[in-house]
């Protein structure tokens, strides 16, 4: 409808527009900082929901006791106590973490516990002849899948994740309809399934909106205002995590220290505004010419650090030669802006047992490149004598 509110489909199309497609579709396209923030948020919300359910689930025993006959309320009371214990164990078991696999497990368990309760309680009540308030209370148990699906909206999820968590609930509803487990007409089941699907779509849209908002917050807090690169503080955090992952998984990690040549002279001759343009141009060139999993960090002034996971020294040199082959920009008098680059890699640098040592090694090689005239890449070890000279 022209001029009206966007429909659900139109809203989904807007959310999946080209700037957000990779972010909202698949979780493995997320950068490490966003992944870690999202994992912390999901696990904290899982723990909060589990704790609330652990407290609220047993309270309904009083309602069952008043309105349902024995032994039905007794069997449901036992199921509720076990479910509450499972929720409480979840709330206490899952500690704050930055691991997305751990967050996925926590979310899966949060959905699995009420699903098991539903599979037990729904058949128990569906085949009993009830009327009046008893029937109304029993019918309330059939709405548990709707509550579960709606709960997706409180978590920042991608399309893939939302579908993965909603699919088992939708499948269970479809099986109940196909097998007529509760004796209801197929038209009733069809209406319930359509409503469940609609709620799942709205919940998924809300989840993606949360993810988009979280990504914007992470980007704003971790990016340099001038260049759009990661700040040194966020870059150091990224570097520590990538180094720990490389050591844990015995995978290569390379860093490249890039320092612009004659940048002070550029500022002195043409002004700081021209220097800012040059920094932005270099940052854009580095970001666009590298892989999506690589990170460009503004280390300070005219210095940039490039973090390259899953890359050895030879691969890092090849990448930086490709990136720096064409100048990112030219000075107002037509000279190309060049850079001196030092490369270090783990585990090839046996002396660099930590992230700080790895950056220091790359920094030494960058200074050696400057001493040799600039506009070059050094990836061999700097000796103590060379460093002292």
TORBA-876942 format. One record per residue (C-alpha): x, y, z; residue in three letters. Coordinates in nm, 2 decimals, padded with zeros to 4 digits. Layout:
<pts>
<pt xx="X" yy="Y" zz="Z" resn="ALA"/>
...
</pts>
This chain:
<pts>
<pt xx="00.00" yy="00.00" zz="00.00" resn="UNK"/>
<pt xx="00.14" yy="00.33" zz="-00.11" resn="UNK"/>
<pt xx="00.21" yy="00.58" zz="00.18" resn="UNK"/>
<pt xx="00.10" yy="00.33" zz="00.45" resn="UNK"/>
<pt xx="00.31" yy="00.12" zz="00.69" resn="UNK"/>
<pt xx="00.53" yy="-00.14" zz="00.53" resn="UNK"/>
<pt xx="00.39" yy="-00.49" zz="00.52" resn="UNK"/>
<pt xx="00.57" yy="-00.78" zz="00.69" resn="UNK"/>
<pt xx="00.72" yy="-00.89" zz="00.35" resn="UNK"/>
<pt xx="00.83" yy="-00.54" zz="00.27" resn="UNK"/>
<pt xx="00.99" yy="-00.50" zz="00.61" resn="UNK"/>
<pt xx="01.18" yy="-00.82" zz="00.56" resn="UNK"/>
<pt xx="01.30" yy="-00.70" zz="00.22" resn="UNK"/>
<pt xx="01.42" yy="-00.38" zz="00.38" resn="UNK"/>
<pt xx="01.61" yy="-00.57" zz="00.65" resn="UNK"/>
<pt xx="01.77" yy="-00.79" zz="00.39" resn="UNK"/>
<pt xx="01.88" yy="-00.50" zz="00.16" resn="UNK"/>
<pt xx="02.23" yy="-00.53" zz="00.02" resn="UNK"/>
<pt xx="02.41" yy="-00.33" zz="00.30" resn="UNK"/>
<pt xx="02.28" yy="-00.58" zz="00.56" resn="UNK"/>
<pt xx="02.25" yy="-00.90" zz="00.37" resn="UNK"/>
<pt xx="02.56" yy="-01.08" zz="00.49" resn="UNK"/>
<pt xx="02.51" yy="-00.95" zz="00.85" resn="UNK"/>
<pt xx="02.15" yy="-01.06" zz="00.88" resn="UNK"/>
<pt xx="02.15" yy="-01.38" zz="00.68" resn="UNK"/>
<pt xx="02.43" yy="-01.59" zz="00.82" resn="UNK"/>
<pt xx="02.62" yy="-01.59" zz="01.16" resn="UNK"/>
<pt xx="02.95" yy="-01.70" zz="01.01" resn="UNK"/>
<pt xx="02.97" yy="-01.36" zz="00.82" resn="UNK"/>
<pt xx="03.01" yy="-01.17" zz="01.15" resn="UNK"/>
<pt xx="03.32" yy="-01.01" zz="01.27" resn="UNK"/>
<pt xx="03.48" yy="-01.12" zz="01.59" resn="UNK"/>
<pt xx="03.38" yy="-00.82" zz="01.80" resn="UNK"/>
<pt xx="03.02" yy="-00.85" zz="01.70" resn="UNK"/>
<pt xx="03.03" yy="-01.22" zz="01.75" resn="UNK"/>
<pt xx="03.16" yy="-01.19" zz="02.10" resn="UNK"/>
<pt xx="02.92" yy="-00.91" zz="02.20" resn="UNK"/>
<pt xx="02.63" yy="-01.11" zz="02.06" resn="UNK"/>
<pt xx="02.73" yy="-01.43" zz="02.24" resn="UNK"/>
<pt xx="02.75" yy="-01.24" zz="02.57" resn="UNK"/>
<pt xx="02.41" yy="-01.09" zz="02.52" resn="UNK"/>
<pt xx="02.24" yy="-01.41" zz="02.42" resn="UNK"/>
<pt xx="02.38" yy="-01.61" zz="02.71" resn="UNK"/>
<pt xx="02.29" yy="-01.34" zz="02.96" resn="UNK"/>
<pt xx="01.93" yy="-01.33" zz="02.83" resn="UNK"/>
<pt xx="01.91" yy="-01.71" zz="02.83" resn="UNK"/>
<pt xx="02.01" yy="-01.72" zz="03.19" resn="UNK"/>
<pt xx="01.76" yy="-01.45" zz="03.28" resn="UNK"/>
<pt xx="01.47" yy="-01.62" zz="03.10" resn="UNK"/>
<pt xx="01.57" yy="-01.96" zz="03.25" resn="UNK"/>
<pt xx="01.58" yy="-01.82" zz="03.60" resn="UNK"/>
<pt xx="01.24" yy="-01.65" zz="03.56" resn="UNK"/>
<pt xx="01.09" yy="-01.97" zz="03.42" resn="UNK"/>
<pt xx="01.24" yy="-02.17" zz="03.71" resn="UNK"/>
<pt xx="01.05" yy="-01.94" zz="03.95" resn="UNK"/>
<pt xx="00.72" yy="-01.91" zz="03.76" resn="UNK"/>
<pt xx="00.67" yy="-02.27" zz="03.63" resn="UNK"/>
<pt xx="00.59" yy="-02.43" zz="03.97" resn="UNK"/>
<pt xx="00.35" yy="-02.15" zz="04.06" resn="UNK"/>
<pt xx="00.10" yy="-02.28" zz="03.80" resn="UNK"/>
<pt xx="00.07" yy="-02.60" zz="04.01" resn="UNK"/>
<pt xx="-00.18" yy="-02.42" zz="04.23" resn="UNK"/>
<pt xx="-00.40" yy="-02.35" zz="03.93" resn="UNK"/>
<pt xx="-00.39" yy="-02.71" zz="03.82" resn="UNK"/>
<pt xx="-00.46" yy="-02.82" zz="04.17" resn="UNK"/>
<pt xx="-00.78" yy="-02.61" zz="04.19" resn="UNK"/>
<pt xx="-00.92" yy="-02.68" zz="03.84" resn="UNK"/>
<pt xx="-00.79" yy="-03.02" zz="03.72" resn="UNK"/>
<pt xx="-00.88" yy="-03.36" zz="03.86" resn="UNK"/>
<pt xx="-00.65" yy="-03.60" zz="04.03" resn="UNK"/>
<pt xx="-00.42" yy="-03.77" zz="03.91" resn="UNK"/>
<pt xx="-00.39" yy="-03.52" zz="03.62" resn="UNK"/>
<pt xx="-00.28" yy="-03.23" zz="03.83" resn="UNK"/>
<pt xx="-00.03" yy="-03.46" zz="04.02" resn="UNK"/>
<pt xx="00.13" yy="-03.58" zz="03.70" resn="UNK"/>
<pt xx="00.16" yy="-03.22" zz="03.57" resn="UNK"/>
<pt xx="00.30" yy="-03.10" zz="03.90" resn="UNK"/>
<pt xx="00.58" yy="-03.35" zz="03.88" resn="UNK"/>
<pt xx="00.65" yy="-03.25" zz="03.52" resn="UNK"/>
<pt xx="00.65" yy="-02.88" zz="03.63" resn="UNK"/>
<pt xx="00.89" yy="-02.94" zz="03.92" resn="UNK"/>
<pt xx="01.13" yy="-03.13" zz="03.69" resn="UNK"/>
<pt xx="01.11" yy="-02.86" zz="03.43" resn="UNK"/>
<pt xx="01.17" yy="-02.59" zz="03.69" resn="UNK"/>
<pt xx="01.48" yy="-02.78" zz="03.81" resn="UNK"/>
<pt xx="01.61" yy="-02.80" zz="03.45" resn="UNK"/>
<pt xx="01.56" yy="-02.42" zz="03.40" resn="UNK"/>
<pt xx="01.74" yy="-02.35" zz="03.73" resn="UNK"/>
<pt xx="02.03" yy="-02.58" zz="03.63" resn="UNK"/>
<pt xx="02.06" yy="-02.38" zz="03.31" resn="UNK"/>
<pt xx="02.06" yy="-02.05" zz="03.49" resn="UNK"/>
<pt xx="02.34" yy="-02.16" zz="03.72" resn="UNK"/>
<pt xx="02.53" yy="-02.37" zz="03.46" resn="UNK"/>
<pt xx="02.59" yy="-02.12" zz="03.18" resn="UNK"/>
<pt xx="02.84" yy="-01.86" zz="03.28" resn="UNK"/>
<pt xx="02.91" yy="-01.54" zz="03.08" resn="UNK"/>
<pt xx="03.09" yy="-01.63" zz="02.76" resn="UNK"/>
<pt xx="03.20" yy="-01.48" zz="02.43" resn="UNK"/>
<pt xx="03.16" yy="-01.81" zz="02.24" resn="UNK"/>
<pt xx="02.88" yy="-01.82" zz="01.99" resn="UNK"/>
<pt xx="02.88" yy="-02.21" zz="01.98" resn="UNK"/>
<pt xx="02.82" yy="-02.19" zz="02.36" resn="UNK"/>
<pt xx="02.54" yy="-01.94" zz="02.30" resn="UNK"/>
<pt xx="02.38" yy="-02.16" zz="02.04" resn="UNK"/>
<pt xx="02.38" yy="-02.45" zz="02.28" resn="UNK"/>
<pt xx="02.23" yy="-02.24" zz="02.56" resn="UNK"/>
<pt xx="01.95" yy="-02.12" zz="02.33" resn="UNK"/>
<pt xx="01.88" yy="-02.47" zz="02.21" resn="UNK"/>
<pt xx="01.85" yy="-02.60" zz="02.56" resn="UNK"/>
<pt xx="01.62" yy="-02.31" zz="02.65" resn="UNK"/>
<pt xx="01.39" yy="-02.42" zz="02.37" resn="UNK"/>
<pt xx="01.43" yy="-02.79" zz="02.43" resn="UNK"/>
<pt xx="01.31" yy="-02.78" zz="02.79" resn="UNK"/>
<pt xx="00.96" yy="-02.64" zz="02.73" resn="UNK"/>
<pt xx="00.94" yy="-02.85" zz="02.42" resn="UNK"/>
<pt xx="00.98" yy="-03.17" zz="02.62" resn="UNK"/>
<pt xx="00.72" yy="-03.04" zz="02.87" resn="UNK"/>
<pt xx="00.48" yy="-02.97" zz="02.59" resn="UNK"/>
<pt xx="00.52" yy="-03.31" zz="02.43" resn="UNK"/>
<pt xx="00.44" yy="-03.47" zz="02.77" resn="UNK"/>
<pt xx="00.16" yy="-03.24" zz="02.89" resn="UNK"/>
<pt xx="-00.03" yy="-03.19" zz="02.56" resn="UNK"/>
<pt xx="-00.12" yy="-03.56" zz="02.49" resn="UNK"/>
<pt xx="-00.19" yy="-03.61" zz="02.87" resn="UNK"/>
<pt xx="-00.47" yy="-03.34" zz="02.85" resn="UNK"/>
<pt xx="-00.58" yy="-03.38" zz="02.49" resn="UNK"/>
<pt xx="-00.74" yy="-03.72" zz="02.53" resn="UNK"/>
<pt xx="-00.93" yy="-03.65" zz="02.85" resn="UNK"/>
<pt xx="-01.30" yy="-03.56" zz="02.85" resn="UNK"/>
<pt xx="-01.31" yy="-03.22" zz="03.01" resn="UNK"/>
<pt xx="-01.56" yy="-02.93" zz="03.01" resn="UNK"/>
<pt xx="-01.60" yy="-02.58" zz="03.15" resn="UNK"/>
<pt xx="-01.30" yy="-02.44" zz="03.34" resn="UNK"/>
<pt xx="-01.12" yy="-02.77" zz="03.32" resn="UNK"/>
<pt xx="-01.13" yy="-02.76" zz="02.94" resn="UNK"/>
<pt xx="-01.02" yy="-02.40" zz="02.94" resn="UNK"/>
<pt xx="-00.71" yy="-02.47" zz="03.16" resn="UNK"/>
<pt xx="-00.62" yy="-02.77" zz="02.95" resn="UNK"/>
<pt xx="-00.65" yy="-02.57" zz="02.63" resn="UNK"/>
<pt xx="-00.40" yy="-02.32" zz="02.77" resn="UNK"/>
<pt xx="-00.13" yy="-02.59" zz="02.75" resn="UNK"/>
<pt xx="-00.17" yy="-02.59" zz="02.37" resn="UNK"/>
<pt xx="-00.05" yy="-02.23" zz="02.35" resn="UNK"/>
<pt xx="00.30" yy="-02.32" zz="02.48" resn="UNK"/>
<pt xx="00.45" yy="-02.34" zz="02.12" resn="UNK"/>
<pt xx="00.32" yy="-01.99" zz="02.05" resn="UNK"/>
<pt xx="00.50" yy="-01.86" zz="02.36" resn="UNK"/>
<pt xx="00.82" yy="-02.03" zz="02.26" resn="UNK"/>
<pt xx="00.81" yy="-01.89" zz="01.91" resn="UNK"/>
<pt xx="00.74" yy="-01.54" zz="02.03" resn="UNK"/>
<pt xx="01.04" yy="-01.57" zz="02.26" resn="UNK"/>
<pt xx="01.27" yy="-01.56" zz="01.97" resn="UNK"/>
<pt xx="01.21" yy="-01.19" zz="01.95" resn="UNK"/>
<pt xx="01.42" yy="-01.11" zz="02.25" resn="UNK"/>
<pt xx="01.74" yy="-01.25" zz="02.10" resn="UNK"/>
<pt xx="01.96" yy="-01.09" zz="01.83" resn="UNK"/>
<pt xx="01.96" yy="-01.36" zz="01.56" resn="UNK"/>
<pt xx="02.02" yy="-01.40" zz="01.19" resn="UNK"/>
<pt xx="01.76" yy="-01.54" zz="00.95" resn="UNK"/>
<pt xx="01.95" yy="-01.88" zz="00.95" resn="UNK"/>
<pt xx="01.94" yy="-01.90" zz="01.33" resn="UNK"/>
<pt xx="01.58" yy="-01.79" zz="01.36" resn="UNK"/>
<pt xx="01.47" yy="-02.05" zz="01.11" resn="UNK"/>
<pt xx="01.68" yy="-02.32" zz="01.28" resn="UNK"/>
<pt xx="01.51" yy="-02.26" zz="01.62" resn="UNK"/>
<pt xx="01.16" yy="-02.21" zz="01.49" resn="UNK"/>
<pt xx="01.16" yy="-02.51" zz="01.26" resn="UNK"/>
<pt xx="01.13" yy="-02.78" zz="01.53" resn="UNK"/>
<pt xx="00.84" yy="-02.60" zz="01.69" resn="UNK"/>
<pt xx="00.66" yy="-02.56" zz="01.35" resn="UNK"/>
<pt xx="00.74" yy="-02.92" zz="01.27" resn="UNK"/>
<pt xx="00.59" yy="-03.04" zz="01.59" resn="UNK"/>
<pt xx="00.27" yy="-02.85" zz="01.52" resn="UNK"/>
<pt xx="00.26" yy="-03.00" zz="01.17" resn="UNK"/>
<pt xx="00.30" yy="-03.35" zz="01.30" resn="UNK"/>
<pt xx="00.02" yy="-03.29" zz="01.55" resn="UNK"/>
<pt xx="-00.20" yy="-03.18" zz="01.27" resn="UNK"/>
<pt xx="-00.11" yy="-03.47" zz="01.04" resn="UNK"/>
<pt xx="-00.16" yy="-03.74" zz="01.31" resn="UNK"/>
<pt xx="-00.46" yy="-03.57" zz="01.47" resn="UNK"/>
<pt xx="-00.31" yy="-03.63" zz="01.81" resn="UNK"/>
<pt xx="-00.56" yy="-03.43" zz="01.99" resn="UNK"/>
<pt xx="-00.87" yy="-03.51" zz="01.78" resn="UNK"/>
<pt xx="-00.91" yy="-03.15" zz="01.65" resn="UNK"/>
<pt xx="-01.03" yy="-03.09" zz="01.30" resn="UNK"/>
<pt xx="-00.76" yy="-03.03" zz="01.03" resn="UNK"/>
<pt xx="-00.90" yy="-02.68" zz="00.97" resn="UNK"/>
<pt xx="-00.83" yy="-02.59" zz="01.34" resn="UNK"/>
<pt xx="-00.48" yy="-02.72" zz="01.30" resn="UNK"/>
<pt xx="-00.43" yy="-02.53" zz="00.98" resn="UNK"/>
<pt xx="-00.54" yy="-02.20" zz="01.14" resn="UNK"/>
<pt xx="-00.31" yy="-02.26" zz="01.44" resn="UNK"/>
<pt xx="-00.02" yy="-02.35" zz="01.21" resn="UNK"/>
<pt xx="-00.07" yy="-02.03" zz="01.00" resn="UNK"/>
<pt xx="-00.08" yy="-01.82" zz="01.32" resn="UNK"/>
<pt xx="00.23" yy="-01.99" zz="01.45" resn="UNK"/>
<pt xx="00.41" yy="-01.92" zz="01.12" resn="UNK"/>
<pt xx="00.30" yy="-01.56" zz="01.13" resn="UNK"/>
<pt xx="00.43" yy="-01.51" zz="01.49" resn="UNK"/>
<pt xx="00.76" yy="-01.68" zz="01.38" resn="UNK"/>
<pt xx="00.80" yy="-01.43" zz="01.10" resn="UNK"/>
<pt xx="00.74" yy="-01.13" zz="01.32" resn="UNK"/>
<pt xx="00.97" yy="-01.27" zz="01.59" resn="UNK"/>
<pt xx="01.24" yy="-01.33" zz="01.33" resn="UNK"/>
<pt xx="01.20" yy="-00.98" zz="01.20" resn="UNK"/>
<pt xx="01.24" yy="-00.85" zz="01.56" resn="UNK"/>
<pt xx="01.55" yy="-01.06" zz="01.61" resn="UNK"/>
<pt xx="01.71" yy="-00.93" zz="01.30" resn="UNK"/>
<pt xx="01.63" yy="-00.57" zz="01.40" resn="UNK"/>
<pt xx="01.80" yy="-00.63" zz="01.73" resn="UNK"/>
<pt xx="02.10" yy="-00.78" zz="01.55" resn="UNK"/>
<pt xx="02.12" yy="-00.48" zz="01.32" resn="UNK"/>
<pt xx="02.10" yy="-00.24" zz="01.62" resn="UNK"/>
<pt xx="02.37" yy="-00.43" zz="01.81" resn="UNK"/>
<pt xx="02.60" yy="-00.43" zz="01.51" resn="UNK"/>
<pt xx="02.56" yy="-00.06" zz="01.47" resn="UNK"/>
<pt xx="02.64" yy="-00.01" zz="01.84" resn="UNK"/>
<pt xx="02.95" yy="-00.23" zz="01.82" resn="UNK"/>
<pt xx="03.07" yy="-00.06" zz="01.51" resn="UNK"/>
<pt xx="03.02" yy="00.29" zz="01.65" resn="UNK"/>
<pt xx="03.20" yy="00.21" zz="01.98" resn="UNK"/>
<pt xx="03.49" yy="00.02" zz="01.81" resn="UNK"/>
<pt xx="03.56" yy="00.23" zz="01.50" resn="UNK"/>
<pt xx="03.79" yy="00.53" zz="01.45" resn="UNK"/>
<pt xx="03.58" yy="00.83" zz="01.36" resn="UNK"/>
<pt xx="03.81" yy="00.95" zz="01.08" resn="UNK"/>
<pt xx="03.90" yy="00.63" zz="00.90" resn="UNK"/>
<pt xx="03.63" yy="00.38" zz="00.99" resn="UNK"/>
<pt xx="03.90" yy="00.13" zz="01.09" resn="UNK"/>
<pt xx="03.90" yy="-00.04" zz="01.43" resn="UNK"/>
<pt xx="04.04" yy="00.18" zz="01.71" resn="UNK"/>
<pt xx="04.36" yy="00.07" zz="01.88" resn="UNK"/>
<pt xx="04.17" yy="-00.04" zz="02.20" resn="UNK"/>
<pt xx="03.92" yy="-00.26" zz="02.01" resn="UNK"/>
<pt xx="04.20" yy="-00.38" zz="01.78" resn="UNK"/>
<pt xx="04.41" yy="-00.49" zz="02.08" resn="UNK"/>
<pt xx="04.11" yy="-00.69" zz="02.20" resn="UNK"/>
<pt xx="04.07" yy="-00.85" zz="01.86" resn="UNK"/>
<pt xx="04.44" yy="-00.93" zz="01.84" resn="UNK"/>
<pt xx="04.44" yy="-01.10" zz="02.18" resn="UNK"/>
<pt xx="04.14" yy="-01.31" zz="02.09" resn="UNK"/>
<pt xx="04.28" yy="-01.41" zz="01.75" resn="UNK"/>
<pt xx="04.62" yy="-01.49" zz="01.90" resn="UNK"/>
<pt xx="04.46" yy="-01.71" zz="02.17" resn="UNK"/>
<pt xx="04.25" yy="-01.89" zz="01.90" resn="UNK"/>
<pt xx="04.56" yy="-01.95" zz="01.68" resn="UNK"/>
<pt xx="04.75" yy="-02.09" zz="01.98" resn="UNK"/>
<pt xx="04.46" yy="-02.31" zz="02.08" resn="UNK"/>
<pt xx="04.39" yy="-02.45" zz="01.74" resn="UNK"/>
<pt xx="04.75" yy="-02.44" zz="01.61" resn="UNK"/>
<pt xx="04.65" yy="-02.21" zz="01.32" resn="UNK"/>
<pt xx="04.86" yy="-01.94" zz="01.15" resn="UNK"/>
<pt xx="04.81" yy="-01.57" zz="01.22" resn="UNK"/>
<pt xx="04.99" yy="-01.28" zz="01.05" resn="UNK"/>
<pt xx="05.00" yy="-00.91" zz="01.13" resn="UNK"/>
<pt xx="05.13" yy="-00.63" zz="00.90" resn="UNK"/>
<pt xx="05.24" yy="-00.30" zz="01.05" resn="UNK"/>
<pt xx="05.19" yy="-00.02" zz="00.79" resn="UNK"/>
<pt xx="05.33" yy="00.33" zz="00.83" resn="UNK"/>
<pt xx="05.28" yy="00.60" zz="00.57" resn="UNK"/>
<pt xx="05.60" yy="00.75" zz="00.43" resn="UNK"/>
<pt xx="05.67" yy="01.12" zz="00.46" resn="UNK"/>
<pt xx="05.33" yy="01.18" zz="00.61" resn="UNK"/>
<pt xx="05.45" yy="01.47" zz="00.83" resn="UNK"/>
<pt xx="05.58" yy="01.64" zz="00.53" resn="UNK"/>
<pt xx="05.24" yy="01.60" zz="00.36" resn="UNK"/>
<pt xx="05.07" yy="01.76" zz="00.66" resn="UNK"/>
<pt xx="05.33" yy="02.04" zz="00.67" resn="UNK"/>
<pt xx="05.31" yy="02.13" zz="00.30" resn="UNK"/>
<pt xx="04.94" yy="02.08" zz="00.23" resn="UNK"/>
<pt xx="04.77" yy="02.10" zz="00.57" resn="UNK"/>
<pt xx="04.60" yy="01.86" zz="00.80" resn="UNK"/>
<pt xx="04.28" yy="01.84" zz="00.59" resn="UNK"/>
<pt xx="04.48" yy="01.69" zz="00.30" resn="UNK"/>
<pt xx="04.65" yy="01.45" zz="00.56" resn="UNK"/>
<pt xx="04.30" yy="01.34" zz="00.68" resn="UNK"/>
<pt xx="04.20" yy="01.27" zz="00.32" resn="UNK"/>
<pt xx="04.51" yy="01.06" zz="00.27" resn="UNK"/>
<pt xx="04.44" yy="00.86" zz="00.59" resn="UNK"/>
<pt xx="04.08" yy="00.79" zz="00.48" resn="UNK"/>
<pt xx="04.20" yy="00.69" zz="00.13" resn="UNK"/>
<pt xx="04.46" yy="00.44" zz="00.28" resn="UNK"/>
<pt xx="04.20" yy="00.30" zz="00.52" resn="UNK"/>
<pt xx="03.95" yy="00.25" zz="00.24" resn="UNK"/>
<pt xx="04.21" yy="00.08" zz="00.01" resn="UNK"/>
<pt xx="04.33" yy="-00.15" zz="00.29" resn="UNK"/>
<pt xx="03.97" yy="-00.25" zz="00.38" resn="UNK"/>
<pt xx="03.85" yy="-00.30" zz="00.02" resn="UNK"/>
<pt xx="04.15" yy="-00.49" zz="-00.10" resn="UNK"/>
<pt xx="04.18" yy="-00.74" zz="00.19" resn="UNK"/>
<pt xx="03.95" yy="-01.03" zz="00.28" resn="UNK"/>
<pt xx="03.64" yy="-01.00" zz="00.48" resn="UNK"/>
<pt xx="03.80" yy="-01.19" zz="00.78" resn="UNK"/>
<pt xx="04.10" yy="-00.95" zz="00.79" resn="UNK"/>
<pt xx="04.09" yy="-00.65" zz="01.02" resn="UNK"/>
<pt xx="04.24" yy="-00.30" zz="00.97" resn="UNK"/>
<pt xx="04.32" yy="-00.12" zz="01.29" resn="UNK"/>
<pt xx="04.43" yy="00.24" zz="01.31" resn="UNK"/>
<pt xx="04.72" yy="00.19" zz="01.55" resn="UNK"/>
<pt xx="04.80" yy="00.56" zz="01.59" resn="UNK"/>
<pt xx="04.86" yy="00.87" zz="01.37" resn="UNK"/>
<pt xx="04.96" yy="00.74" zz="01.03" resn="UNK"/>
<pt xx="05.01" yy="00.38" zz="01.15" resn="UNK"/>
<pt xx="04.78" yy="00.09" zz="01.06" resn="UNK"/>
<pt xx="04.79" yy="-00.27" zz="01.18" resn="UNK"/>
<pt xx="04.64" yy="-00.54" zz="00.95" resn="UNK"/>
<pt xx="04.53" yy="-00.85" zz="01.13" resn="UNK"/>
<pt xx="04.52" yy="-01.16" zz="00.90" resn="UNK"/>
<pt xx="04.38" yy="-01.48" zz="01.06" resn="UNK"/>
<pt xx="04.45" yy="-01.82" zz="00.89" resn="UNK"/>
<pt xx="04.75" yy="-01.66" zz="00.71" resn="UNK"/>
<pt xx="05.12" yy="-01.75" zz="00.72" resn="UNK"/>
<pt xx="05.41" yy="-01.52" zz="00.64" resn="UNK"/>
<pt xx="05.42" yy="-01.59" zz="00.27" resn="UNK"/>
<pt xx="05.04" yy="-01.54" zz="00.24" resn="UNK"/>
<pt xx="05.06" yy="-01.21" zz="00.43" resn="UNK"/>
<pt xx="05.34" yy="-01.08" zz="00.21" resn="UNK"/>
<pt xx="05.15" yy="-01.18" zz="-00.11" resn="UNK"/>
<pt xx="04.84" yy="-01.00" zz="00.03" resn="UNK"/>
<pt xx="05.02" yy="-00.68" zz="00.12" resn="UNK"/>
<pt xx="05.20" yy="-00.67" zz="-00.21" resn="UNK"/>
<pt xx="04.87" yy="-00.69" zz="-00.39" resn="UNK"/>
<pt xx="04.72" yy="-00.42" zz="-00.16" resn="UNK"/>
<pt xx="05.01" yy="-00.18" zz="-00.19" resn="UNK"/>
<pt xx="05.08" yy="-00.24" zz="-00.56" resn="UNK"/>
<pt xx="04.86" yy="00.06" zz="-00.65" resn="UNK"/>
<pt xx="04.89" yy="00.38" zz="-00.44" resn="UNK"/>
<pt xx="04.59" yy="00.45" zz="-00.23" resn="UNK"/>
<pt xx="04.61" yy="00.82" zz="-00.32" resn="UNK"/>
<pt xx="04.84" yy="01.09" zz="-00.46" resn="UNK"/>
<pt xx="04.96" yy="01.41" zz="-00.30" resn="UNK"/>
<pt xx="04.83" yy="01.74" zz="-00.45" resn="UNK"/>
<pt xx="05.15" yy="01.77" zz="-00.66" resn="UNK"/>
<pt xx="05.10" yy="01.43" zz="-00.81" resn="UNK"/>
<pt xx="05.34" yy="01.21" zz="-00.61" resn="UNK"/>
<pt xx="05.21" yy="00.87" zz="-00.49" resn="UNK"/>
<pt xx="05.16" yy="00.81" zz="-00.12" resn="UNK"/>
<pt xx="05.38" yy="00.51" zz="-00.03" resn="UNK"/>
<pt xx="05.41" yy="00.30" zz="00.29" resn="UNK"/>
<pt xx="05.67" yy="00.10" zz="00.48" resn="UNK"/>
<pt xx="05.54" yy="-00.23" zz="00.60" resn="UNK"/>
<pt xx="05.67" yy="-00.49" zz="00.84" resn="UNK"/>
<pt xx="05.51" yy="-00.84" zz="00.86" resn="UNK"/>
<pt xx="05.53" yy="-01.10" zz="01.14" resn="UNK"/>
<pt xx="05.35" yy="-01.43" zz="01.17" resn="UNK"/>
<pt xx="05.27" yy="-01.70" zz="01.42" resn="UNK"/>
<pt xx="05.38" yy="-01.97" zz="01.47" resn="UNK"/>
<pt xx="05.68" yy="-01.89" zz="01.24" resn="UNK"/>
<pt xx="05.80" yy="-01.62" zz="01.49" resn="UNK"/>
<pt xx="05.90" yy="-01.86" zz="01.76" resn="UNK"/>
<pt xx="06.00" yy="-01.57" zz="01.99" resn="UNK"/>
<pt xx="05.66" yy="-01.41" zz="01.96" resn="UNK"/>
<pt xx="05.46" yy="-01.61" zz="02.21" resn="UNK"/>
<pt xx="05.20" yy="-01.34" zz="02.26" resn="UNK"/>
<pt xx="05.01" yy="-01.08" zz="02.07" resn="UNK"/>
<pt xx="05.22" yy="-00.79" zz="02.20" resn="UNK"/>
<pt xx="05.54" yy="-00.96" zz="02.10" resn="UNK"/>
<pt xx="05.40" yy="-01.04" zz="01.75" resn="UNK"/>
<pt xx="05.31" yy="-00.67" zz="01.69" resn="UNK"/>
<pt xx="05.65" yy="-00.56" zz="01.82" resn="UNK"/>
<pt xx="05.83" yy="-00.79" zz="01.57" resn="UNK"/>
<pt xx="05.62" yy="-00.64" zz="01.29" resn="UNK"/>
<pt xx="05.69" yy="-00.29" zz="01.42" resn="UNK"/>
<pt xx="06.07" yy="-00.36" zz="01.41" resn="UNK"/>
<pt xx="06.05" yy="-00.47" zz="01.05" resn="UNK"/>
<pt xx="05.85" yy="-00.17" zz="00.96" resn="UNK"/>
<pt xx="06.12" yy="00.06" zz="01.10" resn="UNK"/>
<pt xx="06.38" yy="-00.14" zz="00.91" resn="UNK"/>
<pt xx="06.18" yy="-00.08" zz="00.59" resn="UNK"/>
<pt xx="06.18" yy="00.29" zz="00.67" resn="UNK"/>
<pt xx="06.56" yy="00.29" zz="00.72" resn="UNK"/>
<pt xx="06.60" yy="00.13" zz="00.38" resn="UNK"/>
<pt xx="06.42" yy="00.41" zz="00.21" resn="UNK"/>
<pt xx="06.05" yy="00.32" zz="00.26" resn="UNK"/>
<pt xx="05.80" yy="00.20" zz="00.00" resn="UNK"/>
<pt xx="05.88" yy="-00.17" zz="00.08" resn="UNK"/>
<pt xx="05.78" yy="-00.47" zz="00.27" resn="UNK"/>
<pt xx="06.01" yy="-00.65" zz="00.52" resn="UNK"/>
<pt xx="05.91" yy="-00.99" zz="00.65" resn="UNK"/>
<pt xx="06.25" yy="-01.13" zz="00.78" resn="UNK"/>
<pt xx="06.37" yy="-01.11" zz="01.13" resn="UNK"/>
<pt xx="06.54" yy="-00.79" zz="01.25" resn="UNK"/>
<pt xx="06.87" yy="-00.87" zz="01.44" resn="UNK"/>
<pt xx="06.97" yy="-00.69" zz="01.76" resn="UNK"/>
<pt xx="07.25" yy="-00.51" zz="01.57" resn="UNK"/>
<pt xx="07.02" yy="-00.39" zz="01.30" resn="UNK"/>
<pt xx="06.77" yy="-00.26" zz="01.56" resn="UNK"/>
<pt xx="07.04" yy="-00.08" zz="01.76" resn="UNK"/>
<pt xx="07.16" yy="00.08" zz="01.44" resn="UNK"/>
</pts>
